[in-house]
Every structure is written in C-alpha cells, then in structure tokens.
C-alpha cells in the first residue's frame, strides 16, 4: 500500500502491464489496491487518456470489479462511443469505397480503422477518431467533388492558410458524422515532405485489397504501412503508448519482410526515424525485431547508445505531457546521424528561445473559427488550393 500512495510510477507500470497483454481476454491488471488510495483512479484515467489507450484502461477497470464505481469515470462511455463510432466508420468506408470507385479515383485507407481491424485482435481495442484516405494529387479535386456530392461537408475554409502552409490534407464530415482526413500525401507539411520524399502514386500502386468487416477497401502494402506508422510516430514524438502498441501489433500480425522495410526506409530517407520508433516499440513491448535490422537502420553506434540513454532516462510509458525530452529527440530524427544532430540542436535552441525546451504546438484545426491561424477561418479560394495540390509531384 505504501508503494502505491501518491506514486505515479505505479500507475505507469500497471498501464504498461495492461497494454502488454496479447488481447483483451488476457488483461489481468488488478486495480483494487490502487483504487483504495485513489478511489476515482484519477491518475489511471489521466495517463490512459494521454497515451490514447482508454479501451485497455476500461477493460482493466471492469476486470477489477470496479465498473460500477467512481473508478470507471467516463471510461465506459468513451469505450461504448468508440465501438459505435467504429460501426459507423464501416458504413462510411462502404460509402467512400463506392463513390471513389465509381469515379475511377484510386485511393487507400490507412491508420485508425485499418489498424483497428487488421492489427488488433478486436477493433474495440484501438481507439481512433477519424478516417484517413489517401488519393493522388492529380485526382484530389475529383475525390473532393464526388465526396461532397455524396453528402460530405467540407470543414476547412481557410484556403489562404492551407495554400501558404502547403497542407497535405483537408477535412470533411460525412452524413454519419465521421471526420474524413482526405490526404494527397502521407505527410502534411512541406518541410516533412522535403525531408522524407514519399510518392503517393507508388504507394497506391503497391497497395492491396483487404476486407474491413464486409467492405473490401484498398490499403497500404504491409511494408509501407509499417514504415509509415513508424515515421508518423517519430514525427509526433514516439512518446505515446498507442503509437508504439500499433507498431508492436503490426509486427505480430503482418507479413513483414525486413529487407523490404530497410529498403523502403532508405527510399523515404527515413532510416533514423523508423529506427527510433522501432527501438522504442522493442524496448516497451518487446517487439520482435532482429538486432541486425536495427544496426542497418541506426548505423551509428554512438547514436544507438545515445537513444538508449534517452529511453532509459525518459521512458515513453512515463510520459504524461506533450513536451518531453524523448519527444524532442524523436521529432529531430532525420536521414542520418549528422542531420539528426543538427536538427536536434536547432529544435532545442528554438524551443528555449520561445520560452522553454518542452514547449508544444497548437494545431490550426484546434483553434477557433475567429482566429486567422485556424483552418476554419474563412479566407482565400478553394480553387487556389486545388491548383497548388495539382502541381505537386504524384
């Protein structure tokens, strides 16, 4: 009991133990002792919310016999909402596949819904909020037209901002109230697209069909899916358990050719960020990765030792906020050790100059529609943004 009292470290270890279960039936974390000192499990629920693993947290609460107490908070409500959202998402997938297919627009679905269905034992274990759809830049306008004709509402309105910033996606709302992130590139910013050249057309050509419930939809090739979720996690900081769990689950469930992964990481100039994300997934979830793979991705022994030191001092499962040293290091990862070091120095210096090394960003979508920095602020012309997209390399 004394160990539990006021100890956030105990909560972190229990949450990690919960997530290390192979599926929901093997979640065996007993939270009764923790509830004795924290009746509403405030730390538990806050940590789960930060790491975006609410479903696993709820299963542990329910399995501990605490479902009807204050310890559950709104976890049950969010869990039920997530299940209902996924069912709506399947209907929206059917609509998207139908209208884009009829229009002859090649596309692929990636991240949330696909990972929930393909990488996890049950889709309720993977929380997500939107539907990510990728189309080629030269078919982006056509995709936008047919989706709007099908009843989807375009949410973005600040076309001046999106054109100036070179945004790689727009947001739509389906009649079922699902947000679609319609991408013409996997990466949203010009800076990231310059650092990591990824051809959307090649992704779509390499894709394959899969069945999500009863809907056949195109998805990314397994190699592209793994390489992307590693790169995406690293660019976001690789410090939330949901991202590392995704990587571990894909490694368990997908047929991975490691030589192909290494080749794709080199092609995208993303060896270091992919290596950083894989390293953290391996350390946190014992992901099955061969040492020679990591040496191929992270070729500098000094860099591997530095990353190991950062992960020991600032483990991802102990993170509870956006700003952290492990996040700063991951987001600095670029094509090689030298460029990563330069990026790390630049980011750390800029962050300190702005008021602290752990400062976090505000995203345009999170701002109010009265703020000119918000994507919902009315400015500019959609036609100008579409012209910008069509001029991009496919």
C-alpha positions as CSV (number, residue, x, y, z in Angstrom):
1,X,0.0,0.0,0.0
2,X,2.8,2.4,0.9
3,X,4.3,1.9,-2.6
4,X,1.0,2.9,-4.2
5,X,0.4,6.0,-2.2
6,X,0.9,9.0,-4.4
7,X,3.0,7.1,-6.8
8,X,2.5,7.9,-10.5
9,X,5.2,5.4,-11.3
10,X,3.0,2.5,-10.1
11,X,0.2,3.7,-12.4
12,X,2.6,3.8,-15.3
13,X,3.8,0.3,-14.7
14,X,0.3,-1.0,-14.3
15,X,-0.8,0.7,-17.5
16,X,2.1,-0.8,-19.4
17,X,1.4,-4.2,-17.9
18,X,-2.2,-3.9,-19.2
19,X,-1.1,-3.0,-22.7
20,X,1.5,-5.8,-22.8
21,X,-1.4,-8.3,-22.8
22,X,-1.8,-10.0,-26.1
23,X,-5.6,-9.3,-26.2
24,X,-8.5,-8.2,-24.1
25,X,-9.1,-11.6,-22.6
26,X,-5.6,-11.7,-21.1
27,X,-5.7,-8.3,-19.4
28,X,-5.2,-9.2,-15.8
29,X,-4.2,-6.0,-14.1
30,X,-5.8,-5.7,-10.6
31,X,-6.6,-2.1,-9.8
32,X,-8.3,-2.7,-6.4
33,X,-5.3,-1.7,-4.3
34,X,-4.8,1.4,-6.5
35,X,-8.5,2.3,-6.0
36,X,-8.1,2.1,-2.2
37,X,-5.7,5.1,-2.3
38,X,-7.2,6.8,-5.4
39,X,-11.0,6.0,-5.4
40,X,-11.8,7.6,-8.7
41,X,-8.5,6.4,-10.3
42,X,-7.7,9.9,-11.5
43,X,-4.1,9.2,-12.3
44,X,-5.0,6.0,-14.1
45,X,-7.6,7.6,-16.3
46,X,-5.4,10.7,-17.0
47,X,-2.5,8.5,-18.0
48,X,-4.7,6.4,-20.3
49,X,-6.2,9.5,-21.9
50,X,-2.7,10.9,-22.6
51,X,-1.5,7.7,-24.1
52,X,-4.8,7.3,-26.0
53,X,-5.4,3.8,-24.7
54,X,-8.7,4.2,-23.0
55,X,-10.2,0.9,-24.1
56,X,-7.4,-1.1,-22.4
57,X,-7.8,1.1,-19.2
58,X,-11.5,0.4,-19.2
59,X,-11.1,-3.4,-19.6
60,X,-8.7,-3.3,-16.6
61,X,-11.3,-1.3,-14.5
62,X,-14.1,-3.7,-15.5
63,X,-11.9,-6.8,-14.9
64,X,-11.1,-5.5,-11.4
65,X,-14.8,-5.3,-10.5
66,X,-14.8,-1.5,-10.4
67,X,-17.1,-0.9,-13.3
68,X,-19.9,0.5,-11.1
69,X,-17.7,2.8,-9.0
70,X,-16.2,6.2,-9.4
71,X,-13.0,4.5,-10.6
72,X,-14.6,4.0,-14.1
73,X,-15.3,7.7,-14.6
74,X,-16.3,8.2,-18.2
75,X,-14.2,5.3,-19.5
76,X,-17.2,3.1,-20.1
77,X,-19.0,5.9,-22.0
78,X,-15.9,6.5,-24.2
79,X,-15.5,2.8,-24.8
80,X,-19.1,2.4,-25.9
81,X,-18.8,5.5,-28.1
82,X,-15.7,4.1,-29.7
83,X,-17.4,0.9,-30.5
84,X,-20.4,2.8,-32.0
85,X,-18.0,5.1,-33.9
86,X,-16.2,2.1,-35.5
87,X,-19.5,0.6,-36.7
88,X,-20.4,4.0,-38.2
89,X,-16.9,4.0,-39.8
90,X,-17.6,0.8,-41.5
91,X,-20.7,2.3,-43.2
92,X,-18.6,5.3,-44.1
93,X,-15.9,3.1,-45.6
94,X,-18.6,1.5,-47.7
95,X,-19.7,4.9,-49.0
96,X,-16.2,6.2,-49.6
97,X,-15.2,3.0,-51.5
98,X,-18.4,3.2,-53.6
99,X,-18.2,6.8,-54.6
100,X,-14.4,6.9,-55.2
101,X,-14.5,3.5,-57.1
102,X,-17.4,4.7,-59.3
103,X,-15.5,7.8,-60.1
104,X,-12.3,5.9,-61.0
105,X,-10.3,7.5,-58.2
106,X,-7.5,5.3,-56.8
107,X,-7.3,5.5,-53.1
108,X,-6.1,3.8,-49.9
109,X,-7.4,3.8,-46.4
110,X,-4.7,3.9,-43.6
111,X,-4.1,4.3,-39.9
112,X,-7.1,4.2,-37.5
113,X,-9.8,2.0,-38.9
114,X,-7.4,-0.2,-40.8
115,X,-5.1,-0.8,-37.8
116,X,-8.1,-1.5,-35.6
117,X,-9.3,-4.2,-37.9
118,X,-6.1,-5.7,-39.2
119,X,-3.5,-5.3,-36.4
120,X,-5.6,-5.9,-33.3
121,X,-7.5,-9.0,-32.0
122,X,-10.6,-6.9,-31.8
123,X,-11.3,-3.4,-33.2
124,X,-12.6,-2.1,-29.9
125,X,-9.0,-2.2,-28.5
126,X,-7.8,0.5,-30.8
127,X,-9.2,4.0,-30.3
128,X,-9.3,6.5,-33.1
129,X,-11.3,9.5,-34.2
130,X,-11.3,9.9,-38.0
131,X,-11.0,8.1,-41.3
132,X,-7.7,8.7,-43.2
133,X,-8.0,8.4,-47.0
134,X,-5.1,8.9,-49.5
135,X,-5.5,9.9,-53.1
136,X,-3.1,11.1,-55.7
137,X,-2.6,14.9,-56.1
138,X,-3.9,14.9,-59.6
139,X,-7.1,13.1,-58.5
140,X,-7.6,15.1,-55.3
141,X,-10.1,17.6,-56.8
142,X,-12.1,14.8,-58.3
143,X,-12.2,12.9,-55.0
144,X,-13.3,16.1,-53.2
145,X,-16.1,16.6,-55.7
146,X,-17.6,13.1,-55.5
147,X,-17.4,13.0,-51.7
148,X,-19.2,16.3,-51.4
149,X,-21.8,15.1,-54.0
150,X,-22.3,12.1,-51.7
151,X,-23.3,14.4,-48.8
152,X,-19.9,15.1,-47.2
153,X,-19.4,18.6,-45.8
154,X,-16.0,20.3,-46.3
155,X,-14.9,21.6,-42.9
156,X,-11.8,23.6,-43.9
157,X,-12.4,27.2,-45.1
158,X,-9.1,29.0,-44.7
159,X,-7.7,28.2,-48.1
160,X,-5.2,31.0,-47.9
161,X,-3.6,29.4,-44.8
162,X,-3.7,25.9,-46.3
163,X,-2.1,27.1,-49.5
164,X,0.5,29.1,-47.8
165,X,1.4,26.3,-45.4
166,X,1.2,23.6,-48.1
167,X,-1.2,21.4,-46.2
168,X,-1.3,17.8,-47.3
169,X,-4.9,17.1,-46.3
170,X,-8.3,18.6,-45.8
171,X,-11.2,17.6,-43.5
172,X,-14.7,16.5,-44.5
173,X,-17.7,15.5,-42.3
174,X,-19.8,12.5,-43.6
175,X,-23.6,12.3,-43.1
176,X,-22.8,9.8,-40.4
177,X,-20.7,12.5,-38.6
178,X,-17.4,10.9,-39.3
179,X,-14.5,13.2,-40.0
180,X,-12.6,12.2,-43.1
181,X,-9.0,13.3,-43.4
182,X,-8.5,13.4,-47.2
183,X,-4.8,13.3,-47.9
184,X,-2.8,13.8,-51.1
185,X,0.4,12.9,-49.3
186,X,1.1,10.9,-46.1
187,X,2.9,13.9,-44.7
188,X,1.1,17.1,-44.0
189,X,3.8,19.8,-44.1
190,X,6.2,20.8,-46.9
191,X,9.2,20.6,-44.6
192,X,8.5,16.9,-43.8
193,X,7.8,16.1,-47.4
194,X,11.2,17.6,-48.4
195,X,12.9,15.6,-45.7
196,X,11.0,12.4,-46.4
197,X,10.2,12.0,-50.2
198,X,7.2,9.7,-50.4
199,X,5.4,9.1,-53.7
200,X,1.7,8.8,-53.3
201,X,1.3,7.2,-56.7
202,X,3.8,4.5,-55.8
203,X,2.0,3.8,-52.5
204,X,-1.3,3.4,-54.4
205,X,0.2,1.1,-57.0
206,X,1.8,-1.1,-54.3
207,X,-1.4,-1.3,-52.2
208,X,-3.6,-4.3,-51.7
209,X,-7.2,-5.1,-51.0
210,X,-8.4,-6.1,-47.6
211,X,-11.8,-6.8,-46.0
212,X,-12.9,-4.5,-43.2
213,X,-15.9,-6.2,-41.8
214,X,-17.8,-6.8,-45.1
215,X,-16.2,-3.9,-47.0
216,X,-13.4,-4.5,-49.5
217,X,-11.1,-1.5,-49.4
218,X,-7.6,-0.8,-50.7
219,X,-4.9,-0.4,-48.0
220,X,-1.2,0.3,-48.0
221,X,1.2,-2.6,-48.6
222,X,2.4,-4.1,-45.3
223,X,5.9,-2.7,-45.7
224,X,4.5,0.8,-46.4
225,X,2.1,0.5,-43.5
226,X,4.8,-0.4,-41.0
227,X,7.3,2.2,-42.3
228,X,4.6,4.9,-42.3
229,X,3.4,4.2,-38.7
230,X,7.0,4.3,-37.5
231,X,7.7,7.6,-39.3
232,X,4.4,9.1,-38.2
233,X,5.0,8.1,-34.6
234,X,8.5,9.5,-34.6
235,X,7.5,12.8,-36.2
236,X,4.8,13.1,-33.4
237,X,7.4,12.3,-30.7
238,X,7.1,8.5,-30.4
239,X,6.1,9.1,-26.7
240,X,2.5,7.8,-26.6
241,X,1.9,4.1,-25.9
242,X,-0.8,3.9,-28.6
243,X,1.7,4.6,-31.4
244,X,4.2,2.0,-30.0
245,X,1.5,-0.5,-29.5
246,X,0.4,-0.1,-33.1
247,X,4.0,-0.9,-34.2
248,X,4.2,-3.9,-32.0
249,X,0.8,-5.2,-33.2
250,X,1.7,-4.8,-36.9
251,X,4.9,-6.7,-36.3
252,X,2.8,-9.6,-34.8
253,X,0.1,-9.7,-37.4
254,X,1.5,-8.6,-40.7
255,X,3.9,-10.5,-43.0
256,X,7.0,-8.3,-42.6
257,X,10.0,-8.6,-45.0
258,X,12.7,-6.8,-43.1
259,X,14.9,-6.3,-46.1
260,X,11.9,-4.6,-47.8
261,X,11.4,-2.4,-44.7
262,X,15.0,-1.3,-44.8
263,X,14.8,-0.6,-48.5
264,X,11.7,1.5,-48.0
265,X,13.2,3.4,-45.1
266,X,16.2,4.3,-47.4
267,X,13.9,5.2,-50.2
268,X,12.0,7.6,-48.0
269,X,15.3,8.8,-46.4
270,X,13.7,7.8,-43.1
271,X,16.2,5.2,-41.7
272,X,16.8,7.1,-38.4
273,X,13.1,7.9,-37.5
274,X,12.0,4.4,-38.4
275,X,14.8,3.0,-36.3
276,X,13.9,5.3,-33.4
277,X,10.3,4.2,-33.4
278,X,11.1,0.5,-33.8
279,X,13.7,0.8,-31.0
280,X,11.1,2.3,-28.6
281,X,8.5,-0.3,-29.6
282,X,11.1,-3.1,-29.0
283,X,12.0,-1.7,-25.6
284,X,8.5,-1.0,-24.4
285,X,6.6,-4.0,-25.9
286,X,9.4,-6.5,-26.6
287,X,8.5,-6.2,-30.3
288,X,10.2,-8.9,-32.4
289,X,12.9,-7.0,-34.2
290,X,16.3,-8.5,-35.1
291,X,19.4,-6.6,-33.9
292,X,20.9,-6.6,-37.4
293,X,17.8,-4.7,-38.6
294,X,18.4,-2.0,-36.0
295,X,22.0,-1.8,-36.9
296,X,21.1,-1.4,-40.6
297,X,18.6,1.5,-39.7
298,X,20.7,3.1,-37.0
299,X,24.2,2.7,-38.3
300,X,26.0,4.9,-35.9
301,X,26.9,3.1,-32.7
302,X,27.1,6.4,-30.8
303,X,23.6,7.3,-31.9
304,X,22.3,4.0,-30.8
305,X,23.9,4.4,-27.4
306,X,22.5,8.0,-27.1
307,X,19.0,6.8,-27.9
308,X,19.3,4.0,-25.4
309,X,20.3,6.6,-22.8
310,X,17.4,8.9,-23.6
311,X,14.9,6.0,-23.4
312,X,16.3,4.8,-20.1
313,X,16.1,8.3,-18.6
314,X,12.8,9.3,-20.1
315,X,10.9,6.1,-21.0
316,X,7.8,6.6,-23.2
317,X,5.4,5.0,-20.7
318,X,6.4,7.6,-18.1
319,X,5.4,10.5,-20.3
320,X,2.3,12.4,-19.4
321,X,2.5,15.6,-21.4
322,X,3.3,16.9,-24.9
323,X,6.7,18.4,-24.1
324,X,9.4,16.0,-23.1
325,X,13.0,15.2,-23.9
326,X,12.1,11.9,-25.6
327,X,9.7,13.7,-27.8
328,X,12.2,16.4,-28.7
329,X,14.8,13.7,-29.7
330,X,12.3,11.7,-31.7
331,X,11.0,14.6,-33.7
332,X,14.5,15.7,-34.6
333,X,15.3,12.3,-36.2
334,X,16.2,12.7,-39.9
335,X,18.1,10.8,-42.6
336,X,21.4,10.3,-40.8
337,X,23.2,10.9,-37.5
338,X,24.7,14.3,-38.6
339,X,21.5,15.8,-39.9
340,X,19.6,14.5,-36.9
341,X,22.1,16.1,-34.5
342,X,21.8,19.4,-36.3
343,X,18.1,19.2,-36.2
344,X,18.1,18.4,-32.5
345,X,20.3,21.4,-31.7
346,X,18.1,23.7,-33.9
347,X,14.9,22.4,-32.3
348,X,16.2,22.6,-28.8
349,X,17.6,26.1,-29.3
350,X,14.4,27.4,-30.9
351,X,12.3,25.9,-28.2
352,X,14.3,27.5,-25.4
353,X,14.1,30.9,-27.2
354,X,10.3,30.5,-27.3
355,X,10.0,30.0,-23.6
356,X,11.1,26.5,-22.7
357,X,12.6,23.4,-24.2
358,X,9.4,21.4,-23.8
359,X,7.0,23.8,-25.5
360,X,4.3,22.2,-27.5
361,X,2.5,23.4,-30.6
362,X,-1.1,24.4,-31.3
363,X,-2.6,23.0,-34.5
364,X,-4.7,25.0,-36.9
365,X,-7.6,22.6,-36.6
366,X,-7.8,23.1,-32.8
367,X,-8.2,26.9,-33.0
368,X,-11.5,28.8,-33.2
369,X,-13.0,29.9,-36.5
370,X,-12.4,33.6,-35.4
371,X,-8.6,33.1,-35.5
372,X,-6.9,33.7,-38.8
373,X,-4.4,31.0,-37.9
374,X,-7.3,28.5,-37.8
375,X,-8.1,26.3,-40.8
376,X,-11.8,27.1,-40.1
377,X,-11.3,30.8,-40.6
378,X,-12.9,32.0,-43.9
379,X,-10.1,33.2,-46.3
380,X,-8.9,32.6,-49.8
381,X,-10.2,30.4,-52.5
382,X,-10.6,26.6,-52.7
383,X,-9.6,26.8,-56.4
384,X,-6.2,28.3,-55.4
385,X,-5.6,25.4,-53.0
386,X,-6.6,22.8,-55.6
387,X,-4.3,24.4,-58.2
388,X,-1.4,24.1,-55.6
389,X,-2.2,20.4,-55.0
390,X,-2.4,19.5,-58.7
391,X,1.0,21.0,-59.2
392,X,2.6,18.6,-56.7
393,X,4.6,15.6,-57.7
394,X,2.4,12.5,-57.5
